[in-house]
Amino acid sequence: MQSFRVVVLVSGGGSNLAALLEATRDPAYGATVVAVGADRPGTGGVRLARDAGLPTFEVRLADFDTREDWDRELTAQVAAHDPDLVVSAGFLKLCGPVFLGRFAGRYVNTHNALLPAFPGIHGPRDALAHGVRLAGATLFFVDAGVDTGPILAQVAVPVLDDDDEDALTERIKVAERAQLVEYVGRLAREGWRLEGRRVRFGR
């Protein structure tokens, strides 16, 4: 059976990518990372991918006249690897309508809060400011909104009395990484379908 093909998009060091690559060493995991792309040059994630012998690509927004042109090129670069799933692993750009149309229902992202609470780039900080007792991470299918797509999985992380933003963020990252690895594997092995905002496993 042909392996389930995953393209991973990164903007930074690639710790989530490293965890996925480690998981894919086990044939029973069911998925293979076939390429890694970035929105900037010189990322640790791309270096990690190259060291693993994977194809890589970099699509910088600054190299294009319009964001629409960038979106079309990113779409083309990802599509060239014929992915079953696209994973945002710390990818810090919002993809546009061409990309979302091509990979609708096949593009997942992870966010360091329990959505729909605390969307945006400061999830742990906002959670602390609000005084919640449970923070966490959400894995979801990306739609045209900001952190608004159908939720695939969530993991809770208790907020400790002495937590600051850095401490809480680091604990969330550990849970977030494990959740990402677990559920990418499940998607590969079990298949899925979207029914409105509900994600159902099974082909």
C-alpha positions as CSV (number, residue, x, y, z in Angstrom):
1,M,0.0,0.0,0.0
2,Q,1.3,3.4,-0.9
3,S,2.4,5.4,2.1
4,F,0.3,8.4,3.3
5,R,2.2,11.5,2.0
6,V,2.7,14.5,4.3
7,V,4.2,17.9,3.4
8,V,5.3,19.9,6.5
9,L,5.5,23.8,6.5
10,V,7.8,25.5,9.0
11,S,9.0,28.9,9.9
12,G,11.5,28.1,12.7
13,G,13.6,25.5,14.3
14,G,11.5,22.5,13.5
15,S,10.9,20.8,16.8
16,N,7.5,19.5,15.7
17,L,9.0,18.4,12.4
18,A,11.7,16.5,14.3
19,A,9.0,14.7,16.3
20,L,7.1,13.8,13.1
21,L,10.3,12.5,11.4
22,E,11.1,10.3,14.4
23,A,7.6,8.9,14.4
24,T,7.7,8.1,10.6
25,R,10.7,5.9,11.1
26,D,8.3,3.2,12.4
27,P,6.5,1.7,9.3
28,A,3.5,1.1,11.5
29,Y,3.0,4.8,11.9
30,G,1.5,4.9,8.4
31,A,2.8,8.3,7.2
32,T,5.8,9.6,5.4
33,V,7.1,13.2,5.2
34,V,7.8,13.7,1.6
35,A,8.9,17.4,1.6
36,V,9.3,20.4,3.9
37,G,8.7,24.0,3.0
38,A,9.4,27.3,4.7
39,D,8.4,31.0,4.3
40,R,11.9,32.2,4.9
41,P,15.5,31.2,4.2
42,G,17.8,29.4,6.6
43,T,15.3,27.9,9.0
44,G,16.3,25.1,11.3
45,G,13.4,23.1,10.0
46,V,14.7,23.2,6.5
47,R,18.2,22.3,7.6
48,L,16.7,19.3,9.5
49,A,14.8,18.2,6.5
50,R,17.9,18.4,4.2
51,D,19.9,16.5,6.7
52,A,17.3,13.8,6.5
53,G,17.5,13.8,2.7
54,L,14.1,15.3,2.1
55,P,13.2,17.7,-0.7
56,T,12.8,21.3,0.6
57,F,11.5,24.6,-0.8
58,E,11.4,28.2,0.4
59,V,8.7,30.6,-0.7
60,R,9.4,34.1,0.7
61,L,6.6,36.6,0.7
62,A,9.0,39.4,0.0
63,D,10.0,37.9,-3.3
64,F,6.5,38.4,-4.7
65,D,4.6,41.5,-5.9
66,T,1.4,40.5,-4.2
67,R,0.3,38.1,-1.5
68,E,-1.9,36.4,-4.1
69,D,1.2,35.6,-6.2
70,W,2.9,34.2,-3.1
71,D,-0.1,32.1,-2.3
72,R,-0.2,30.7,-5.8
73,E,3.5,29.8,-5.7
74,L,3.2,28.2,-2.3
75,T,0.3,26.1,-3.5
76,A,2.2,25.0,-6.6
77,Q,5.3,24.0,-4.5
78,V,3.2,22.0,-2.1
79,A,1.1,20.4,-4.8
80,A,4.2,19.2,-6.6
81,H,4.7,16.7,-3.9
82,D,1.1,15.3,-4.1
83,P,0.4,15.3,-0.4
84,D,-2.5,13.5,1.3
85,L,-2.0,16.0,4.2
86,V,-0.3,19.3,4.8
87,V,0.9,20.1,8.3
88,S,1.6,23.6,9.6
89,A,4.4,22.9,12.2
90,G,5.1,26.4,13.4
91,F,4.3,28.0,9.9
92,L,3.7,31.7,10.7
93,K,2.0,32.8,7.5
94,L,-1.7,32.8,6.8
95,C,-2.4,30.9,3.5
96,G,-4.7,32.5,1.0
97,P,-7.8,31.3,-0.9
98,V,-5.9,29.4,-3.6
99,F,-4.0,27.3,-1.1
100,L,-7.0,26.8,1.1
101,G,-9.1,25.8,-1.9
102,R,-6.6,23.3,-3.1
103,F,-6.0,21.7,0.3
104,A,-9.4,22.1,1.9
105,G,-9.9,19.5,4.5
106,R,-6.3,18.4,4.2
107,Y,-4.4,21.2,5.9
108,V,-3.9,21.0,9.7
109,N,-2.4,23.5,12.1
110,T,-1.7,23.4,15.9
111,H,-2.4,26.2,18.2
112,N,-1.2,26.7,21.8
113,A,-4.6,27.3,23.4
114,L,-7.9,25.5,23.8
115,L,-9.8,27.0,21.0
116,P,-12.1,28.7,20.5
117,A,-10.6,30.5,23.5
118,F,-7.5,32.7,22.9
119,P,-7.0,32.6,19.2
120,G,-4.1,34.5,17.7
121,I,-0.4,34.6,18.4
122,H,-0.4,35.0,22.2
123,G,-2.4,32.0,23.4
124,P,-0.5,31.3,26.7
125,R,-0.2,34.9,27.6
126,D,-3.9,35.6,27.0
127,A,-4.8,32.4,29.0
128,L,-2.7,33.6,32.0
129,A,-4.2,37.1,31.8
130,H,-7.7,35.7,31.9
131,G,-6.9,33.5,34.9
132,V,-7.9,30.2,33.5
133,R,-7.0,27.0,35.3
134,L,-6.6,24.9,32.2
135,A,-4.6,25.9,29.1
136,G,-3.6,23.5,26.4
137,A,-3.3,23.0,22.6
138,T,-5.7,22.5,19.7
139,L,-5.1,20.6,16.5
140,F,-7.5,21.8,13.8
141,F,-8.2,21.9,10.1
142,V,-7.4,25.3,8.7
143,D,-10.1,27.4,7.1
144,A,-10.2,31.1,6.0
145,G,-10.5,32.4,9.6
146,V,-7.8,32.8,12.2
147,D,-7.7,29.6,14.3
148,T,-11.4,29.0,13.5
149,G,-11.4,25.7,11.6
150,P,-12.9,22.3,12.6
151,I,-11.2,20.9,15.7
152,L,-9.4,17.6,15.3
153,A,-8.0,17.2,18.9
154,Q,-7.3,19.0,22.1
155,V,-5.1,18.4,25.1
156,A,-5.4,20.2,28.4
157,V,-2.4,21.5,30.3
158,P,-3.0,22.7,33.9
159,V,-2.0,26.3,34.8
160,L,0.2,26.3,37.9
161,D,0.2,29.0,40.5
162,D,3.7,30.1,39.7
163,D,3.4,29.9,35.9
164,D,4.7,32.7,33.8
165,E,4.2,32.9,30.0
166,D,7.5,31.1,29.3
167,A,6.9,28.2,31.7
168,L,3.4,27.7,30.5
169,T,4.4,27.9,26.9
170,E,7.1,25.3,27.2
171,R,4.7,22.8,29.0
172,I,2.1,23.4,26.3
173,K,4.7,22.7,23.6
174,V,5.5,19.3,25.0
175,A,1.8,18.3,25.0
176,E,1.2,19.9,21.6
177,R,4.0,18.0,20.0
178,A,2.8,14.6,21.3
179,Q,-0.8,15.4,20.2
180,L,0.4,16.4,16.7
181,V,2.4,13.1,16.2
182,E,-0.5,11.0,17.6
183,Y,-3.2,12.5,15.4
184,V,-1.2,12.8,12.1
185,G,-0.6,9.0,12.5
186,R,-4.3,8.4,13.2
187,L,-5.3,10.4,10.1
188,A,-2.9,8.4,8.0
189,R,-4.0,5.0,9.3
190,E,-7.7,5.5,9.8
191,G,-8.7,8.2,7.3
192,W,-11.2,11.0,8.1
193,R,-14.1,13.0,6.9
194,L,-15.5,16.4,7.8
195,E,-19.1,16.7,8.7
196,G,-19.7,20.4,9.2
197,R,-17.5,21.3,12.1
198,R,-17.1,17.6,13.3
199,V,-14.1,15.5,12.4
200,R,-14.9,11.8,12.0
201,F,-12.3,9.1,11.7
202,G,-12.7,6.4,9.2
203,R,-12.7,6.1,5.5
